[in-house]
Amino acid sequence: MKSSWIKRTMSLFLAGALSVSMLAGCSQNETDEETQAASDESQEAVQSAVVAEAGTPLEQVDPTEIIATIGEKEIPASEVFYVYYLMKTGLEQSAGISDWGTELYSGYTYADYMKTLVENQIVTFEYLDSMMDNYDVALTEEEQENAVSEVQTFLDSMPAEYKDAFGFNEENIREMYDKTFLTNKVYSAYSDEVESNLTDEELADCKFKEVQHILISTRYTETTQTSEDSEETEDTTAEAESFKEDQKKVAEEVLQKVNDGEDFETLADEYTADSGVTYYVNEKGQTPDGSTMVSEFTDAVNQLHEGEVSGLVETEYGYHIIKCISEDNQDAADQAISTLVASKIQENYSTWLSENEVSFTDVWQNYPIVNPDVSDETSEESSESSESDESQSETEAETETEAE
């Protein structure tokens, strides 16, 4: 039951939708040198999170002590350590972390990462809580009824050492139960509001045609051998022109096969030089992931209706044969709208964050993270198996109720 609570509650945490996304973006775009430089810089200003050996007694905290401030809002230890407990336990179970001191990269450990997640979640809670009055949100009768039993079950299943160390009780856990659900309701309402305010132009950019294409490449290369290695160079000689003419003939033959009714995807598997066959493209030539197709390809796609096939479309890559599968792919549209809404929320969040100073005290900064006892893993896995069966039964029961 403890695992079930953790999984449900962590799925409600919204840090991933807001501040954590900035971390993810940086880690994807930075080079190794930039990452190392950032790490070196951070080490000068921030001490790495303290990690203690398994079995080390937990340090006691006063649950009412203010250990963080966000703007003018004071955050008690009970809130920070509630998120900490769920994050720590959840990551240990899902990621199998046995040593929080393990480095993700030089000077930055799992413990540092987890503490960052906790801080982001606390800030996200406050951001959404600050908008509570803007939306008519409340717990349903069912959620209020469930809260009583779930809070008690959570407390009963928590190891005594954690309950004692963090001073958890029915009152402060219920406060966090309510806050978690209500801020998610705010986020949902806020997202709906942002989406409803998208302009016609923005919505038009989220309309994607689904197309398939076959590329017959005209990029001719030759391998020039040297005494040390070989290098591939563009050849613009007569041989390259001859190769291009031959490839055009191949493209014409393939186009004829398409027009004769042969299966497009089968022909693509046989002939295309591209790694992909299916693309989603809006009128501007953009794809849902943010890349942009070359103009000749985009112009040809914009002229196609569902079921139609283009003639040969020449680009710098070669000859394309394009087939329009759908003029408005709903999945691609939903993905693009969701990404756009998240981007706008992130922008608003960043603005709010710049206006509200965030500070965590030494009680949190220096709190040691105790490594899990690896010897308990076997019994925990057995418990997980039984909880998984229970969770499956609960899911099936919920599905049946919804169907009714």
C-alpha positions as CSV (number, residue, x, y, z in Angstrom):
1,M,0.0,0.0,0.0
2,K,2.9,2.3,0.7
3,S,4.2,1.9,-2.8
4,S,0.7,2.5,-4.2
5,W,0.5,5.8,-2.4
6,I,4.0,6.9,-3.5
7,K,3.3,6.1,-7.2
8,R,-0.1,7.9,-7.2
9,T,1.3,10.9,-5.4
10,M,4.5,11.2,-7.5
11,S,2.3,11.0,-10.6
12,L,0.6,14.1,-9.4
13,F,3.7,16.1,-8.8
14,L,4.1,18.8,-11.4
15,A,7.8,19.7,-11.2
16,G,8.4,18.0,-14.5
17,A,5.9,20.3,-16.2
18,L,7.6,23.4,-15.0
19,S,11.0,24.1,-13.5
20,V,12.5,20.6,-14.1
21,S,12.0,21.0,-17.8
22,M,14.6,23.8,-17.8
23,L,17.1,21.4,-16.3
24,A,16.3,18.7,-19.0
25,G,16.7,21.3,-21.7
26,C,20.1,22.4,-20.5
27,S,21.4,18.8,-20.1
28,Q,20.3,18.0,-23.7
29,N,21.8,21.0,-25.3
30,E,25.0,21.6,-23.4
31,T,28.2,20.1,-24.6
32,D,30.3,18.0,-22.3
33,E,32.7,21.0,-21.8
34,E,29.8,23.3,-20.9
35,T,28.4,20.8,-18.5
36,Q,31.7,20.3,-16.8
37,A,32.2,24.1,-16.6
38,A,28.8,24.5,-15.1
39,S,29.6,21.8,-12.6
40,D,32.9,23.4,-11.6
41,E,31.1,26.7,-11.2
42,S,28.3,25.3,-9.1
43,Q,30.8,23.5,-6.8
44,E,32.3,26.8,-5.9
45,A,29.0,28.2,-4.7
46,V,27.0,25.1,-3.5
47,Q,28.2,22.3,-1.3
48,S,27.3,18.8,-2.6
49,A,24.5,17.1,-0.8
50,V,25.6,15.2,2.3
51,V,25.1,11.4,2.0
52,A,25.2,9.0,4.9
53,E,25.8,5.3,5.0
54,A,22.8,2.9,5.3
55,G,21.7,2.4,8.8
56,T,22.7,5.9,10.0
57,P,20.0,7.3,12.3
58,L,17.9,10.1,10.7
59,E,18.4,13.6,12.0
60,Q,15.4,15.0,13.7
61,V,13.6,18.1,12.3
62,D,10.9,20.3,13.7
63,P,7.9,20.0,11.3
64,T,6.7,23.5,12.1
65,E,10.1,25.2,11.5
66,I,10.3,27.5,8.5
67,I,13.0,26.1,6.2
68,A,12.2,27.8,2.9
69,T,10.8,31.1,1.7
70,I,9.3,31.8,-1.7
71,G,8.6,35.5,-2.1
72,E,6.7,36.3,1.1
73,K,5.5,32.8,1.6
74,E,7.1,30.7,4.4
75,I,7.3,27.0,3.9
76,P,7.4,24.7,6.9
77,A,9.7,21.6,7.2
78,S,6.7,19.3,7.1
79,E,6.0,20.3,3.5
80,V,9.6,20.0,2.3
81,F,10.2,16.7,4.0
82,Y,6.9,15.3,2.8
83,V,8.0,15.9,-0.8
84,Y,11.5,14.7,0.1
85,Y,10.3,11.4,1.6
86,L,8.1,10.6,-1.5
87,M,10.8,11.6,-4.0
88,K,13.5,9.7,-2.2
89,T,11.4,6.5,-1.7
90,G,10.0,6.7,-5.2
91,L,13.4,7.1,-6.9
92,E,14.9,4.3,-4.9
93,Q,12.1,2.0,-6.0
94,S,11.8,3.1,-9.6
95,A,15.5,3.7,-10.4
96,G,17.0,1.2,-8.0
97,I,19.3,3.8,-6.4
98,S,21.4,2.2,-3.7
99,D,24.0,4.9,-3.3
100,W,22.9,8.6,-3.4
101,G,26.6,9.6,-3.6
102,T,26.9,8.2,-7.1
103,E,27.9,11.0,-9.5
104,L,25.7,11.8,-12.5
105,Y,28.6,13.9,-13.7
106,S,31.6,15.4,-12.0
107,G,30.7,17.0,-8.7
108,Y,26.9,16.4,-9.2
109,T,25.4,13.4,-7.5
110,Y,22.0,11.6,-7.4
111,A,21.6,13.3,-4.0
112,D,22.1,16.7,-5.6
113,Y,19.6,15.8,-8.4
114,M,17.0,14.6,-5.9
115,K,17.3,17.7,-3.7
116,T,16.9,19.8,-6.8
117,L,13.7,17.9,-7.7
118,V,12.3,18.5,-4.2
119,E,13.1,22.2,-4.4
120,N,11.5,22.5,-7.8
121,Q,8.4,20.7,-6.6
122,I,8.1,23.0,-3.6
123,V,8.4,26.1,-5.8
124,T,5.9,24.6,-8.2
125,F,3.4,24.0,-5.4
126,E,3.7,27.7,-4.4
127,Y,3.4,29.0,-7.9
128,L,0.1,27.1,-8.5
129,D,-1.1,27.8,-5.0
130,S,-0.6,31.5,-5.7
131,M,-3.3,31.2,-8.5
132,M,-5.7,29.2,-6.3
133,D,-8.2,32.1,-6.1
134,N,-8.3,32.5,-9.8
135,Y,-10.0,29.1,-10.3
136,D,-13.0,27.4,-8.7
137,V,-11.3,24.2,-7.5
138,A,-12.2,22.0,-4.6
139,L,-11.9,18.4,-3.5
140,T,-14.8,16.3,-4.5
141,E,-16.8,14.4,-1.8
142,E,-15.1,11.2,-2.9
143,E,-11.7,12.7,-2.7
144,Q,-12.4,14.1,0.8
145,E,-13.7,10.7,1.9
146,N,-10.6,8.9,0.4
147,A,-8.3,11.4,2.1
148,V,-9.2,10.2,5.6
149,S,-8.4,6.6,5.0
150,E,-5.4,7.2,2.7
151,V,-3.7,9.6,5.1
152,Q,-4.0,7.1,7.9
153,T,-2.8,4.2,5.6
154,F,0.1,6.3,4.6
155,L,1.1,7.0,8.2
156,D,0.6,3.4,9.2
157,S,2.8,2.2,6.4
158,M,5.6,4.7,6.9
159,P,8.7,3.4,8.7
160,A,8.6,4.7,12.3
161,E,12.1,6.3,12.0
162,Y,10.9,8.6,9.2
163,K,7.6,9.5,11.0
164,D,9.5,10.3,14.1
165,A,12.3,12.2,12.4
166,F,10.0,14.4,10.3
167,G,7.2,14.8,12.8
168,F,4.5,13.6,10.4
169,N,0.9,13.4,11.7
170,E,-2.6,13.3,10.4
171,E,-2.8,17.1,10.3
172,N,0.3,17.9,8.3
173,I,0.0,14.9,5.9
174,R,-3.7,15.8,5.2
175,E,-2.6,19.4,4.4
176,M,-0.1,18.0,1.8
177,Y,-2.7,15.6,0.5
178,D,-5.1,18.4,-0.1
179,K,-2.4,20.7,-1.5
180,T,-1.2,18.1,-4.0
181,F,-4.7,17.5,-5.4
182,L,-5.8,21.1,-5.4
183,T,-2.7,22.4,-7.2
184,N,-3.1,19.7,-9.8
185,K,-6.7,20.9,-10.3
186,V,-5.3,24.5,-10.6
187,Y,-2.8,23.3,-13.2
188,S,-5.5,21.5,-15.2
189,A,-7.7,24.6,-15.2
190,Y,-4.8,26.9,-16.0
191,S,-3.7,24.7,-18.9
192,D,-7.3,24.7,-20.3
193,E,-7.4,28.5,-20.0
194,V,-4.0,28.9,-21.8
195,E,-5.2,26.5,-24.5
196,S,-8.5,28.3,-24.9
197,N,-6.6,31.6,-25.5
198,L,-4.5,30.3,-28.3
199,T,-4.8,32.4,-31.4
200,D,-6.1,31.2,-34.7
201,E,-2.6,31.6,-36.1
202,E,-1.1,29.5,-33.3
203,L,-3.8,26.8,-33.8
204,A,-3.1,26.8,-37.5
205,D,0.5,26.1,-36.8
206,C,-0.7,23.0,-34.8
207,K,-2.5,21.5,-37.8
208,F,-0.3,18.9,-39.4
209,K,-0.6,16.9,-42.6
210,E,0.5,13.3,-42.3
211,V,2.7,12.4,-45.3
212,Q,4.8,9.5,-46.4
213,H,7.7,10.0,-48.8
214,I,10.3,8.1,-50.8
215,L,13.7,9.7,-51.3
216,I,15.9,8.8,-54.2
217,S,19.2,10.4,-53.3
218,T,21.2,12.3,-55.8
219,R,24.2,12.9,-53.5
220,Y,27.1,11.3,-55.3
221,T,30.3,10.7,-53.3
222,E,33.5,9.0,-53.9
223,T,36.0,7.7,-51.4
224,T,39.5,9.1,-51.7
225,Q,42.1,6.9,-50.1
226,T,45.1,8.4,-48.4
227,S,48.0,6.9,-46.6
228,E,46.4,7.5,-43.2
229,D,42.7,7.4,-43.7
230,S,39.8,7.7,-46.1
231,E,37.5,10.8,-46.5
232,E,34.2,11.2,-48.3
233,T,34.0,14.3,-50.5
234,E,31.3,15.7,-52.8
235,D,32.0,15.0,-56.5
236,T,30.6,17.6,-58.9
237,T,32.2,16.1,-62.0
238,A,30.5,14.5,-65.0
239,E,30.2,11.3,-63.0
240,A,28.0,13.0,-60.4
241,E,25.8,14.4,-63.2
242,S,25.5,11.0,-64.7
243,F,24.6,9.5,-61.3
244,K,21.9,12.2,-60.9
245,E,20.4,11.4,-64.2
246,D,20.4,7.7,-63.4
247,Q,18.7,8.4,-60.0
248,K,16.1,10.5,-61.7
249,K,15.2,7.5,-63.9
250,V,14.9,5.3,-60.8
251,A,12.7,7.9,-59.2
252,E,10.5,8.0,-62.3
253,E,10.2,4.2,-62.3
254,V,9.2,4.2,-58.6
255,L,6.7,7.0,-59.2
256,Q,5.1,4.9,-62.0
257,K,4.9,2.0,-59.6
258,V,3.1,4.2,-57.0
259,N,0.7,5.5,-59.6
260,D,0.1,1.9,-60.8
261,G,-1.2,1.1,-57.3
262,E,1.8,-0.7,-55.7
263,D,2.0,-0.3,-51.9
264,F,3.7,3.0,-51.0
265,E,5.3,1.8,-47.8
266,T,6.7,-1.4,-49.4
267,L,8.3,0.7,-52.1
268,A,9.7,3.1,-49.5
269,D,11.3,0.1,-47.7
270,E,12.9,-0.9,-50.9
271,Y,14.0,2.4,-52.4
272,T,14.1,5.3,-50.0
273,A,17.4,6.7,-48.8
274,D,15.8,8.5,-45.9
275,S,15.8,7.0,-42.4
276,G,12.1,8.0,-42.0
277,V,9.0,7.4,-44.2
278,T,6.2,9.2,-42.3
279,Y,6.3,12.9,-41.4
280,Y,3.9,15.4,-39.9
281,V,4.2,18.9,-41.5
282,N,2.3,22.1,-41.0
283,E,1.9,24.9,-43.6
284,K,5.2,26.4,-42.5
285,G,7.0,23.2,-43.0
286,Q,7.5,22.6,-39.2
287,T,7.2,19.2,-37.6
288,P,5.9,18.6,-34.0
289,D,9.4,18.2,-32.7
290,G,10.4,21.7,-33.9
291,S,12.5,20.8,-37.0
292,T,11.7,22.4,-40.4
293,M,11.5,20.7,-43.8
294,V,13.2,22.2,-46.9
295,S,11.0,24.7,-48.8
296,E,10.5,22.6,-51.9
297,F,9.2,19.7,-49.8
298,T,6.9,22.0,-47.8
299,D,5.5,23.6,-51.0
300,A,4.7,20.2,-52.4
301,V,3.0,19.0,-49.2
302,N,0.9,22.1,-49.1
303,Q,-0.6,21.3,-52.5
304,L,-1.6,17.8,-51.6
305,H,-5.0,16.6,-50.4
306,E,-5.7,13.3,-48.7
307,G,-4.8,10.3,-50.8
308,E,-2.9,12.4,-53.4
309,V,0.7,11.7,-54.6
310,S,3.1,14.3,-55.8
311,G,5.2,14.2,-58.9
312,L,8.9,14.2,-58.5
313,V,10.0,16.9,-56.0
314,E,13.6,17.9,-56.3
315,T,15.5,19.1,-53.3
316,E,19.2,19.3,-52.4
317,Y,18.8,15.7,-51.1
318,G,17.4,14.2,-54.2
319,Y,14.0,13.3,-55.7
320,H,11.1,12.9,-53.3
321,I,7.8,11.2,-54.0
322,I,5.2,12.4,-51.4
323,K,1.9,10.9,-50.5
324,C,-0.6,12.7,-48.3
325,I,-2.1,10.3,-45.8
326,S,-4.2,12.8,-43.8
327,E,-4.7,16.5,-43.9
328,D,-5.2,16.9,-40.2
329,N,-3.5,14.4,-38.0
330,Q,-5.1,14.7,-34.5
331,D,-2.3,13.0,-32.6
332,A,0.3,15.4,-34.0
333,A,-2.0,18.4,-33.4
334,D,-2.6,17.3,-29.8
335,Q,1.1,16.9,-29.2
336,A,1.9,20.3,-30.7
337,I,-0.9,22.1,-28.7
338,S,0.3,20.4,-25.5
339,T,3.9,21.5,-26.2
340,L,2.8,25.0,-27.0
341,V,0.6,25.3,-23.8
342,A,3.5,23.9,-21.7
343,S,5.8,26.5,-23.3
344,K,3.5,29.3,-22.4
345,I,3.1,28.1,-18.9
346,Q,6.8,27.8,-18.6
347,E,7.2,31.4,-19.7
348,N,4.7,32.6,-17.2
349,Y,6.3,30.5,-14.5
350,S,9.8,31.9,-15.3
351,T,8.4,35.5,-15.0
352,W,6.8,34.7,-11.7
353,L,10.0,33.0,-10.4
354,S,12.0,36.1,-11.3
355,E,9.7,38.2,-9.1
356,N,9.8,35.8,-6.1
357,E,13.1,35.1,-4.5
358,V,13.5,31.4,-3.4
359,S,15.6,30.5,-0.3
360,F,16.2,27.3,1.6
361,T,17.8,27.3,5.0
362,D,20.8,25.2,6.2
363,V,18.4,22.8,7.8
364,W,17.5,21.6,4.4
365,Q,20.7,22.3,2.5
366,N,22.8,20.3,5.0
367,Y,20.3,17.5,5.7
368,P,22.1,14.2,5.1
369,I,20.5,11.7,2.8
370,V,20.8,8.2,4.2
371,N,21.4,5.4,1.7
372,P,18.8,2.6,1.6
373,D,19.6,-0.7,3.2
374,V,20.3,-2.9,0.2
375,S,19.8,-6.1,2.2
376,D,16.1,-5.3,2.4
377,E,15.6,-5.2,-1.4
378,T,14.6,-8.9,-1.7
379,S,11.7,-8.5,0.8
380,E,10.7,-5.2,-0.8
381,E,10.6,-6.7,-4.2
382,S,8.4,-9.5,-2.9
383,S,6.1,-6.9,-1.4
384,E,6.2,-4.9,-4.6
385,S,4.9,-8.0,-6.5
386,S,2.0,-8.4,-4.2
387,E,1.2,-4.7,-4.3
388,S,1.4,-4.8,-8.1
389,D,-1.3,-7.5,-8.1
390,E,-3.3,-5.4,-5.7
391,S,-2.8,-2.3,-7.9
392,Q,-3.9,-4.2,-11.0
393,S,-7.1,-5.3,-9.2
394,E,-7.8,-1.7,-8.2
395,T,-7.3,-0.5,-11.7
396,E,-9.6,-3.2,-13.1
397,A,-12.2,-2.3,-10.5
398,E,-11.9,1.4,-11.4
399,T,-12.2,0.7,-15.1
400,E,-15.4,-1.4,-14.5
401,T,-16.9,1.5,-12.4
402,E,-16.1,4.0,-15.1
403,A,-17.7,1.8,-17.7
404,E,-20.9,1.5,-15.6
